[in-house]
Amino acid sequence: MRGGASAASADLRVIHASPDAPNVDVYVNNAPDGSPAISNLAYTFGTPYIDLPSADYRFRVTPAGALAPVVIDVTAPIDANLDYSVVATGFLADIQASVYIDDNTINPNAARIRFIHASPDAPTVDIFAVGGPDPLFDAVSFRESGGYIAVPGGSYDLEVRLDAGGGLALAVPGLQVQNGYVYTIFALGSVAGNTLSAGVFVDAVPGPGSAALLACAGLFAARRRR
């Protein structure tokens, strides 16, 4: 949540995490025969945060350059005091918009990290730091967020393990994080398709300038906290 005085508008971004869906156009409060608010958004990519006043917003998603089919049609209330990620999740046959509230509060003495499970056919997972006895994120199922943790800035080797049995599902070596930054790690892709991967977004940075993409899934947006 935001610190200080209330802001006049929410910050909202859209992320494409559906592994078998094509590039998409996103329409906000207008029909697909108008101009999309977001054009040609590719899998594993996200938009920068955009400002939206408090209201109910209708989001409609179509294949890029096409008026139909409308694969997502959802109305969501947006509160100007909150930040949001609207994420296209699931295989195309079961695609939906998953809405997450982003807590982009800066901690100058630690990196803040969140994990979101966005792999449609992966079971419930735990996230461990290599050598650590306890999970950083415990029993996170598809479309769930594991919440936020704070860790000292540095390099971390992570493992995504099956919650049932503890088998290794994915290794994420050399994750670099910095104090004062906020990150979201996504489990992406498909187990059956052998495309399971991790993508890292830099959600907030402590000062002016751009933050770099950290991991292996597309171009992710960074922004400076107000």
KOLPA-750619 format. One record per atom (N, C-alpha, C): residue in three letters; z, x negated, y negated. Coordinates in steps of 0.02 Angstrom, whole numbers, padded with zeros to 5 digits, always signed. Layout:
ALAZXY ...
This chain:
MET+00000-00042+00059 MET+00000+00000+00000 MET+00000-00044-00062 ARG-00018-00015-00117 ARG-00024-00053-00179 ARG+00045-00066-00209 GLY+00050-00123-00242 GLY+00110-00136-00280 GLY+00099-00119-00353 GLY+00154-00111-00390 GLY+00148-00098-00462 GLY+00129-00026-00476 ALA+00097-00015-00534 ALA+00080+00052-00555 ALA+00025+00081-00512 SER+00022+00148-00509 SER-00029+00182-00470 SER-00097+00167-00500 ALA-00146+00160-00456 ALA-00214+00147-00478 ALA-00250+00213-00489 ALA-00305+00211-00528 ALA-00343+00271-00543 ALA-00388+00291-00486 SER-00401+00245-00440 SER-00447+00261-00386 SER-00427+00224-00323 ALA-00449+00251-00265 ALA-00439+00218-00202 ALA-00492+00163-00193 ASP-00476+00115-00150 ASP-00526+00067-00127 ASP-00543+00085-00055 LEU-00609+00092-00041 LEU-00632+00113+00024 LEU-00692+00072+00045 ARG-00692+00051+00108 ARG-00750+00015+00135 ARG-00771+00049+00199 VAL-00833+00036+00219 VAL-00862+00064+00281 VAL-00883+00006+00325 ILE-00866+00011+00390 ILE-00880-00042+00438 ILE-00916-00012+00498 HIS-00968-00045+00521 HIS-01008-00023+00579 HIS-00983-00061+00640 ALA-00948-00024+00686 ALA-00920-00056+00746 ALA-00942-00021+00810 SER-00998+00015+00807 SER-01024+00049+00866 SER-01076+00004+00900 PRO-01061-00022+00960 PRO-01103-00077+00987 PRO-01173-00058+01007 ASP-01187+00006+01020 ASP-01255+00024+01040 ASP-01290+00068+00988 ALA-01261+00074+00929 ALA-01292+00114+00876 ALA-01338+00070+00834 PRO-01393+00099+00808 PRO-01438+00061+00765 PRO-01407+00050+00696 ASN-01442+00015+00653 ASN-01423+00013+00583 ASN-01419+00084+00556 VAL-01374+00095+00508 VAL-01361+00163+00485 VAL-01363+00168+00409 ASP-01376+00229+00386 ASP-01366+00249+00316 ASP-01305+00295+00313 VAL-01267+00289+00258 VAL-01207+00329+00249 VAL-01215+00369+00185 TYR-01205+00434+00191 TYR-01210+00481+00135 TYR-01139+00505+00119 VAL-01122+00504+00055 VAL-01056+00526+00032 VAL-01065+00586-00014 ASN-01045+00644+00010 ASN-01048+00707-00028 ASN-01118+00729-00046 ASN-01169+00702-00013 ASN-01236+00729-00022 ASN-01272+00729+00044 ALA-01322+00772+00050 ALA-01358+00781+00113 ALA-01404+00722+00126 PRO-01424+00712+00190 PRO-01468+00656+00206 PRO-01537+00659+00174 ASP-01555+00714+00141 ASP-01619+00713+00106 ASP-01612+00685+00035 GLY-01551+00664+00017 GLY-01541+00629-00047 GLY-01539+00554-00036 SER-01508+00518-00083 SER-01504+00445-00078 SER-01438+00426-00043 PRO-01441+00382+00006 PRO-01379+00361+00039 PRO-01337+00318-00008 ALA-01271+00325+00000 ALA-01225+00282-00037 ALA-01226+00211-00009 ILE-01240+00205+00056 ILE-01243+00140+00091 ILE-01305+00141+00133 SER-01346+00090+00127 SER-01410+00088+00163 SER-01412+00032+00214 ASN-01439+00047+00273 ASN-01457-00003+00322 ASN-01398-00047+00342 LEU-01341-00016+00355 LEU-01281-00053+00375 LEU-01286-00070+00449 ALA-01281-00134+00465 ALA-01291-00157+00534 ALA-01224-00163+00571 TYR-01229-00161+00637 TYR-01171-00171+00680 TYR-01137-00237+00664 THR-01071-00235+00661 THR-01025-00291+00645 THR-01023-00307+00570 PHE-01059-00269+00529 PHE-01056-00281+00457 PHE-01014-00227+00423 GLY-00986-00245+00365 GLY-00950-00198+00325 GLY-00970-00203+00253 THR-00954-00152+00214 THR-00968-00151+00143 THR-00909-00183+00105 PRO-00920-00203+00043 PRO-00863-00217+00000 PRO-00822-00153-00011 TYR-00761-00161-00034 TYR-00723-00103-00055 TYR-00756-00072-00116 ILE-00758-00006-00117 ILE-00784+00031-00174 ILE-00729+00077-00200 ASP-00731+00092-00264 ASP-00680+00134-00296 ASP-00699+00207-00290 LEU-00651+00249-00269 LEU-00662+00321-00264 LEU-00601+00358-00292 PRO-00612+00406-00337 PRO-00555+00447-00360 PRO-00528+00490-00304 SER-00467+00513-00311 SER-00437+00558-00261 SER-00479+00622-00255 ALA-00496+00639-00193 ALA-00534+00700-00179 ALA-00545+00703-00103 ASP-00573+00759-00080 ASP-00598+00763-00012 ASP-00671+00740-00013 TYR-00689+00694+00032 TYR-00756+00667+00034 TYR-00788+00682+00102 ARG-00851+00702+00100 ARG-00889+00713+00161 ARG-00934+00653+00174 PHE-00925+00623+00232 PHE-00965+00565+00253 PHE-01013+00587+00308 ARG-01077+00574+00297 ARG-01128+00587+00348 ARG-01168+00524+00362 VAL-01180+00512+00425 VAL-01213+00450+00447 VAL-01275+00467+00487 THR-01330+00434+00471 THR-01393+00441+00507 THR-01420+00372+00525 PRO-01467+00367+00572 PRO-01502+00304+00582 PRO-01535+00282+00516 ALA-01537+00218+00504 ALA-01565+00193+00441 ALA-01636+00216+00431 GLY-01649+00244+00372 GLY-01716+00267+00355 GLY-01736+00334+00383 ALA-01690+00367+00417 ALA-01705+00432+00448 ALA-01659+00486+00421 LEU-01684+00548+00419 LEU-01644+00604+00397 LEU-01603+00635+00453 ALA-01623+00621+00515 ALA-01589+00649+00573 ALA-01597+00600+00631 PRO-01552+00605+00681 PRO-01495+00651+00684 PRO-01437+00626+00641 VAL-01394+00674+00621 VAL-01332+00657+00587 VAL-01281+00641+00642 VAL-01265+00578+00652 VAL-01223+00558+00709 VAL-01149+00562+00693 ILE-01132+00560+00629 ILE-01063+00570+00606 ILE-01065+00618+00548 ASP-01021+00668+00549 ASP-01014+00715+00493 ASP-00940+00733+00489 VAL-00905+00701+00442 VAL-00833+00709+00438 VAL-00812+00714+00365 THR-00762+00756+00352 THR-00732+00761+00286 THR-00661+00734+00289 ALA-00644+00691+00241 ALA-00579+00658+00242 ALA-00549+00660+00172 PRO-00484+00673+00165 PRO-00452+00668+00100 PRO-00439+00596+00082 ILE-00454+00577+00020 ILE-00444+00509-00005 ILE-00392+00511-00061 ASP-00340+00471-00054 ASP-00285+00467-00101 ASP-00293+00404-00143 ALA-00293+00412-00209 ALA-00307+00355-00253 ALA-00254+00300-00249 ASN-00196+00314-00219 ASN-00145+00263-00213 ASN-00150+00221-00150 LEU-00202+00232-00110 LEU-00209+00199-00046 LEU-00277+00164-00041 ASP-00281+00117+00005 ASP-00344+00084+00023 ASP-00363+00106+00093 TYR-00429+00108+00108 TYR-00452+00135+00172 TYR-00508+00092+00200 SER-00510+00090+00267 SER-00569+00070+00304 SER-00593+00129+00345 VAL-00656+00148+00336 VAL-00688+00200+00376 VAL-00734+00163+00425 VAL-00719+00168+00489 VAL-00752+00126+00540 VAL-00789+00171+00589 ALA-00854+00158+00598 ALA-00892+00193+00650 ALA-00874+00161+00717 THR-00842+00201+00760 THR-00817+00175+00824 THR-00846+00216+00882 GLY-00848+00184+00940 GLY-00872+00217+01001 GLY-00945+00202+01013 PHE-00966+00214+01076 PHE-01038+00212+01090 PHE-01072+00269+01054 LEU-01138+00263+01046 LEU-01176+00312+01007 LEU-01166+00383+01032 ALA-01159+00392+01097 ALA-01150+00459+01125 ALA-01083+00490+01106 ASP-01036+00449+01086 ASP-00969+00473+01068 ASP-00946+00442+01002 ILE-00993+00428+00958 ILE-00977+00393+00896 ILE-00936+00439+00850 GLN-00888+00410+00815 GLN-00850+00448+00766 GLN-00826+00401+00711 ALA-00802+00431+00657 ALA-00774+00393+00602 ALA-00699+00388+00612 SER-00674+00327+00622 SER-00603+00315+00626 SER-00580+00290+00558 VAL-00529+00323+00530 VAL-00505+00308+00463 VAL-00438+00272+00468 TYR-00433+00213+00437 TYR-00373+00173+00438 TYR-00349+00162+00366 ILE-00284+00167+00356 ILE-00255+00150+00291 ILE-00241+00076+00290 ASP-00267+00042+00239 ASP-00262-00031+00233 ASP-00203-00048+00187 ASP-00157-00089+00212 ASP-00103-00114+00171 ASP-00121-00185+00150 ASN-00151-00191+00092 ASN-00175-00256+00067 ASN-00126-00290+00020 THR-00062-00278+00032 THR-00010-00312-00008 THR-00012-00387+00005 ILE-00010-00426-00047 ILE-00011-00499-00042 ILE+00059-00525-00030 ASN+00065-00569+00020 ASN+00126-00608+00031 ASN+00109-00680+00016 PRO+00132-00709-00039 PRO+00111-00777-00057 PRO+00135-00830-00008 ASN+00184-00812+00034 ASN+00214-00861+00079 ASN+00191-00854+00151 ALA+00143-00809+00164 ALA+00120-00798+00233 ALA+00052-00765+00232 ALA+00016-00771+00287 ALA-00044-00732+00298 ALA-00025-00667+00332 ARG-00054-00611+00311 ARG-00041-00547+00343 ARG-00103-00528+00383 ILE-00091-00509+00446 ILE-00146-00497+00494 ILE-00135-00430+00528 ARG-00190-00393+00536 ARG-00190-00330+00574 ARG-00242-00336+00629 PHE-00228-00302+00686 PHE-00276-00298+00741 PHE-00297-00226+00751 ILE-00363-00214+00757 ILE-00390-00147+00773 ILE-00433-00154+00835 HIS-00421-00110+00883 HIS-00458-00109+00947 HIS-00519-00064+00938 ALA-00579-00094+00936 ALA-00640-00056+00924 ALA-00692-00067+00979 SER-00670-00088+01038 SER-00715-00096+01095 SER-00710-00034+01139 PRO-00764+00007+01144 PRO-00758+00073+01175 PRO-00738+00072+01248 ASP-00758+00021+01286 ASP-00744+00023+01357 ASP-00693-00030+01379 ALA-00658-00060+01331 ALA-00605-00106+01347 ALA-00539-00067+01354 PRO-00498-00085+01403 PRO-00435-00050+01412 PRO-00384-00071+01358 THR-00324-00044+01363 THR-00270-00062+01318 THR-00256-00137+01324 VAL-00245-00170+01267 VAL-00239-00243+01267 VAL-00177-00265+01228 ASP-00156-00327+01242 ASP-00105-00362+01204 ASP-00138-00424+01173 ILE-00114-00444+01115 ILE-00139-00504+01082 ILE-00083-00556+01080 PHE-00096-00614+01108 PHE-00048-00669+01110 PHE-00074-00728+01072 ALA-00029-00767+01042 ALA-00044-00835+01022 ALA-00035-00879+01084 VAL-00082-00924+01096 VAL-00079-00966+01156 VAL-00012-01004+01156 GLY+00024-00999+01211 GLY+00089-01031+01217 GLY+00147-00988+01195 GLY+00133-00932+01162 GLY+00187-00888+01140 GLY+00210-00842+01195 PRO+00275-00830+01201 PRO+00300-00789+01256 PRO+00291-00714+01246 ASP+00286-00692+01183 ASP+00284-00621+01167 ASP+00219-00605+01131 PRO+00192-00544+01142 PRO+00130-00526+01108 PRO+00140-00518+01032 LEU+00089-00539+00996 LEU+00088-00525+00924 LEU+00074-00451+00912 PHE+00030-00422+00953 PHE+00013-00351+00951 PHE+00018-00325+01022 ASP+00057-00274+01033 ASP+00073-00251+01100 ASP+00042-00183+01115 ALA+00007-00178+01171 ALA-00018-00115+01198 ALA-00058-00075+01147 VAL-00113-00106+01125 VAL-00158-00073+01076 VAL-00218-00044+01114 SER-00228+00020+01108 SER-00282+00054+01143 SER-00342+00065+01096 PHE-00398+00085+01126 PHE-00459+00096+01087 PHE-00447+00143+01029 ARG-00473+00124+00972 ARG-00468+00159+00908 ARG-00398+00156+00877 GLU-00353+00118+00906 GLU-00287+00110+00877 GLU-00282+00046+00837 SER-00237+00046+00787 SER-00218-00014+00751 SER-00150-00038+00776 GLY-00144-00103+00783 GLY-00080-00131+00803 GLY-00032-00144+00746 GLY-00051-00122+00685 GLY-00009-00135+00627 GLY-00018-00206+00601 TYR+00026-00225+00555 TYR+00021-00290+00521 TYR+00078-00336+00543 ILE+00062-00400+00546 ILE+00112-00452+00555 ILE+00102-00504+00500 ALA+00154-00543+00487 ALA+00150-00599+00440 ALA+00162-00664+00478 VAL+00118-00713+00468 VAL+00124-00777+00501 VAL+00111-00832+00450 PRO+00139-00892+00462 PRO+00123-00948+00417 PRO+00049-00965+00419 GLY+00021-00984+00362 GLY-00048-01006+00362 GLY-00059-01064+00408 GLY-00119-01067+00439 GLY-00134-01121+00486 GLY-00188-01101+00534 SER-00193-01137+00590 SER-00243-01123+00641 SER-00208-01096+00703 TYR-00236-01042+00731 TYR-00207-01009+00789 TYR-00260-01000+00844 ASP-00240-01012+00904 ASP-00280-00995+00963 ASP-00251-00931+00992 LEU-00292-00878+00993 LEU-00269-00813+01015 LEU-00301-00795+01082 GLU-00267-00752+01119 GLU-00293-00725+01181 GLU-00285-00649+01181 VAL-00339-00614+01197 VAL-00336-00542+01208 VAL-00327-00532+01283 ARG-00270-00504+01302 ARG-00254-00495+01373 ARG-00248-00421+01390 LEU-00264-00404+01451 LEU-00256-00336+01474 LEU-00183-00318+01475 ASP-00165-00261+01448 ASP-00096-00240+01448 ASP-00071-00227+01519 ALA-00115-00202+01562 ALA-00098-00191+01632 ALA-00120-00253+01672 GLY-00073-00294+01690 GLY-00088-00352+01732 GLY-00092-00418+01696 GLY-00106-00417+01631 GLY-00105-00478+01591 GLY-00167-00522+01597 GLY-00221-00497+01628 GLY-00282-00538+01634 GLY-00313-00553+01566 LEU-00345-00612+01561 LEU-00376-00632+01498 LEU-00442-00594+01489 ALA-00447-00558+01433 ALA-00509-00522+01416 ALA-00552-00561+01368 LEU-00521-00597+01321 LEU-00560-00632+01270 LEU-00517-00686+01239 ALA-00545-00745+01231 ALA-00512-00800+01196 ALA-00539-00803+01125 VAL-00494-00813+01077 VAL-00512-00820+01006 VAL-00482-00885+00982 PRO-00516-00941+00993 PRO-00488-01006+00973 PRO-00498-01022+00899 GLY-00452-01060+00872 GLY-00461-01089+00806 GLY-00465-01040+00749 LEU-00427-00986+00752 LEU-00426-00938+00696 LEU-00388-00969+00638 GLN-00422-00978+00582 GLN-00393-01008+00522 GLN-00371-00953+00474 VAL-00307-00954+00454 VAL-00282-00905+00406 VAL-00244-00942+00352 GLN-00242-00912+00292 GLN-00210-00943+00235 GLN-00155-00899+00207 ASN-00102-00930+00183 ASN-00050-00892+00149 ASN-00079-00854+00090 GLY-00055-00793+00080 GLY-00078-00751+00025 GLY-00138-00709+00040 TYR-00169-00719+00099 TYR-00228-00680+00118 TYR-00207-00625+00167 VAL-00249-00572+00169 VAL-00240-00517+00216 VAL-00303-00513+00258 TYR-00294-00506+00324 TYR-00350-00507+00372 TYR-00345-00448+00419 THR-00404-00425+00442 THR-00407-00379+00499 THR-00450-00410+00553 ILE-00422-00414+00613 ILE-00458-00437+00672 ILE-00480-00376+00712 PHE-00544-00371+00727 PHE-00571-00316+00768 PHE-00590-00342+00837 ALA-00571-00306+00889 ALA-00602-00315+00954 ALA-00666-00273+00954 LEU-00723-00306+00964 LEU-00789-00274+00958 LEU-00827-00281+01023 GLY-00881-00242+01029 GLY-00927-00250+01084 GLY-00906-00211+01146 SER-00937-00229+01202 SER-00931-00191+01264 SER-00913-00238+01322 VAL-00866-00216+01362 VAL-00849-00253+01423 VAL-00908-00250+01472 ALA-00934-00189+01484 ALA-00989-00180+01531 ALA-01051-00218+01509 GLY-01063-00221+01444 GLY-01121-00255+01418 GLY-01111-00329+01409 ASN-01051-00354+01426 ASN-01034-00424+01419 ASN-01043-00449+01347 THR-01024-00405+01300 THR-01030-00423+01229 THR-00963-00420+01192 LEU-00909-00420+01230 LEU-00843-00417+01198 LEU-00834-00478+01152 SER-00812-00465+01091 SER-00805-00519+01041 SER-00751-00500+00992 ALA-00733-00548+00950 ALA-00685-00536+00897 ALA-00720-00545+00830 GLY-00706-00500+00784 GLY-00731-00507+00716 GLY-00673-00506+00668 VAL-00675-00548+00617 VAL-00620-00554+00570 VAL-00646-00538+00500 PHE-00613-00491+00468 PHE-00627-00476+00398 PHE-00572-00506+00355 VAL-00591-00534+00298 VAL-00542-00552+00247 VAL-00536-00492+00201 ASP-00479-00459+00203 ASP-00470-00396+00167 ASP-00448-00406+00095 ALA-00407-00456+00083 ALA-00381-00468+00015 ALA-00365-00541+00007 VAL-00376-00567-00053 VAL-00363-00636-00069 VAL-00317-00638-00131 PRO-00279-00693-00139 PRO-00228-00692-00191 PRO-00253-00707-00261 GLY-00316-00728-00268 GLY-00339-00746-00335 GLY-00414-00737-00341 PRO-00443-00758-00397 PRO-00515-00749-00409 PRO-00556-00786-00357 GLY-00617-00761-00346 GLY-00665-00796-00303 GLY-00676-00760-00238 SER-00724-00784-00202 SER-00743-00753-00138 SER-00709-00789-00081 ALA-00693-00751-00029 ALA-00666-00780+00032 ALA-00721-00780+00085 ALA-00718-00828+00129 ALA-00771-00838+00178 ALA-00759-00799+00242 LEU-00812-00782+00276 LEU-00807-00755+00344 LEU-00774-00806+00389 LEU-00728-00782+00431 LEU-00690-00828+00473 LEU-00714-00831+00545 ALA-00741-00777+00572 ALA-00754-00776+00644 ALA-00823-00749+00658 CYS-00832-00722+00717 CYS-00897-00723+00749 CYS-00936-00658+00746 ALA-00923-00613+00701 ALA-00956-00549+00706 ALA-00981-00526+00638 GLY-01035-00554+00614 GLY-01069-00527+00556 GLY-01041-00551+00490 LEU-01061-00517+00437 LEU-01042-00535+00369 LEU-00990-00485+00346 PHE-00931-00510+00328 PHE-00876-00466+00311 PHE-00858-00474+00238 ALA-00831-00420+00210 ALA-00817-00419+00139 ALA-00748-00445+00123 ALA-00742-00480+00067 ALA-00677-00500+00042 ALA-00670-00472-00028 ARG-00607-00463-00049 ARG-00598-00440-00117 ARG-00531-00465-00143 ARG-00526-00467-00207 ARG-00466-00490-00241 ARG-00422-00429-00255 ARG-00357-00436-00242 ARG-00310-00383-00261 ARG-00306-00377-00336 ARG-00294-00315-00357 ARG-00286-00303-00429 ARG-00221-00336-00453 
